[in-house]
Amino acid sequence: MSKIACVLTDLFEDVEYTKPHKEFTEAGHEVVTIEKEAGKTVVGKQGEDKVTIDRSIDDVKPKEFDALFIPGGFSPDQLRGDQRFVDLARHFMDENKPVFAICHGPQLLLTAHRLEGRTATGYHSIAEDMKYAKADFRDEEVVVCGDQLVTSRQPDDIPAFIDKSLQLLSN
């Protein structure tokens, strides 16, 4: 089974983390949360969910993971201000490892300059940013680009997002 790196900080969109995390782990995959500080408790923007971070960004090596999961909310926007998280995202894209980004999650990929020429979706407020980055933006519940990138727009799209992500992990 796969070991999935999940980059997460405060104000993540609660269900965009909790539902995929539950489905990934129930399917036998390991999800490791990564933030600036291991052991820190981060809180979702709805205040419904709290997550204790497994590992510090300084203590992980991208090669130890098989896939990257980027939940939405304000978390990706905060993380993309830290070059270490941008470099981590860039590694997964450059190594053609699976990347799962929902809602505002693609913001981290935008900052890594890794959406050009790729078909993707995201929350409507970042659609123009994705187009400026020369991504082929689609307003669809889930978009799969090649055998690497799965993106979705919002919480309503989570079932399709999980389904396509699990399909990619089983390849």
N, C-alpha and C positions, 0 to 999 in steps of 0.2 A: 504494500500500500504506500501511498504518497505522504511525504512530509511537506505541509503547506505553511509557508511564512505568511502571517497576517499582520500588516502594519496598521496600527490603531492608536489613537489618542483621544483625549476628551472631545465630547460633542460628536462622536460617531453616530450615525443613524441606527438606533437600537436594533430594529428587526433586520437591517441589512447586514448586521454581524451575527445576531443570535440564530436566525433561521438557517443561513448557509452553514454556520459552524456546527449546529446540531446535525444537519444532514451529512456534512462531510465526515464528522466523527462517527456517526451511526453507520456509514458506509466503510468504516475501517481506516480512514485517513487520520493523520495526526495534524492538528492545527496548533501552531506555535505563535502566540501574540508577541509582537515586537514594538517597542516604544523607546524613548530616550532612556528610561530607567526601569530595570527589572524590579518586580515586586510592587510597583506603583499601581494604584487602583484608578482606572479611568471610568468616566461616567458618560453614558449615552445622552444625546441632546434631548431626548424625551424624559430623561431621568428615571427610566424604567430599569435599565440594566447597568450593572457595574462589572467591570472585568479587571482581574488582577493580571498584570503583564508578566509574561513568562521570561522574556529575554530582553536585554538592552541591545540597541542597535550596534553598540561598540563590541558586543560579545558574540555576534553572529557572523558566519561566513556564508555568502550566498550559495556556495556550492553544496552546502549541507541540506538544501531544500530542493524539492521537485517542482513546486508551483508557488505563485504569489497571489494572495487574496487581499483586495483593497475595498473595504466597505466604504459607503458614502457618508453623508453628513458633512460637518465642518472639519472632520479629522484629516482628510486628504489635503485640504487647503493649508492646514497648519503644518502637516508633515513635509509638504513640498518646499517649505521655507528652509529646510535642513538638508544640506547637500548629501548627507549620508543616506537618507531615504530615497533621494533622487537617484543616487548611484546604485542602490539596491534594485530599484525598479528597472533601471537601465540594464543591469546585469541579466535579469530575467528575460527582457525583450531581446537583448543581443544574443543570448544563449538559446533562444527559441523555446524557452520553458513556458508552460501554461501560466497565463495571467488572467485573473478573474476580477473585474472592476465594475462596481455598480454605482449608479447615481453620480455623485461627484468624484468617485474613485479615479476616473480617467484624468483628473487634474494632475495627479502625480506623474502620469505617463506624458502629459503635455509638457510639463516642466523638464522631463527627461528627454524631450524631443524624439519620441518614439512612436508617434501616431501618424506621421506623414505616410501617405500611400496605403494606410490600413483602413479597413471598413470597421466602424465602431458606432456606438451610441453612448448616451449619457443623459443626465438630467437636462431639461430644456434650457436652463439658464447657462449651461456651458456649451451649448450647440455651436454658437458662433465662434467661440474659442477653438473648438475642435476643427471647424471649417478653416479658420485662419491658420491652423497647424497643418493644413492640407490632408486632414483625415476625410475619408468618404463617410460623412455622417448620415446615419439612418435613424429615423424616428420609429423604431420598432422595439418590442418588448425585450428581445434578446438578439444580439448580433454576434456571430462567430466568424472570426477572421482567420482563415487557414486552420491549422491545428494548434493554435497557440492562444489566441485572445478571445475571451468571452466578456461582453459588456451588456449592461442593462440600464434602463432609465430611472427606475423608482421602485419603492416597496411593492407596488402591485405586480411588478415583473419578477419578483423573487422566485416563484415556482419554476418558470422557464429558465431563469438564470442558474438555479441549482441543477436542473436537469441537464442543461448543456455543459455546465462545469463538470459534473460527474461523468458525463459521456467522454469528455476530453481526458479526464484522469484515468479512465479505463482503457484508453488507447495504448 
